Amino acid sequence: MKKMTVGEFKTHFSDVIEQIKSGETIAVTFGKKKEMIGYFLPEIP
């Protein structure tokens, strides 16, 4: 699982979408403490 901040997610949105489509799970963090706020994961068929 890859972790990234909201800012990184926004900046690399298209690349992140491709990674998710390829099976990668992305954890998104926020703030100075980098608190986990959510996950993006591929849909299970």
N, C-alpha and C positions, 0 to 999 in steps of 0.2 A: 504494500500500500504506500502510495506517495502522499506526502503532506505538502500543502502550499497555503500561503496567506490569501485573503480575499483579493488583495492588489495583484498578486501573481496570477491568480485565477482570471481576473479581468483582463490583464495584459496579454495572456496567452490563451484566451478562450478557445479559439479554433483548434490549437494544438491539443489542449486538454480534452476537447470533445473527441478528437481522433484517438487519443490514448484510451479514453473510456470505451469507445467503440471497439478498440483492440483488446479489451478485457481488463484494463487497469482500473483499480479503485483509487479515487482521489479523496483525501480528507482535507477539508477546508478549515483554516484557523483564522482567528480575528483578534486584534488588539495586541498590546504590548506583551501580555501574558500568553499570547497565541492559544487562546481557548478554542477547543474544537467546537465548531458550530454545525457541521454537517458533512455528509459523505455523498459523493457521486460515484455510482457504480453501474456497470453494464446490466442491461435487462437480461434476465434469465429466460431463455425460450421455453 
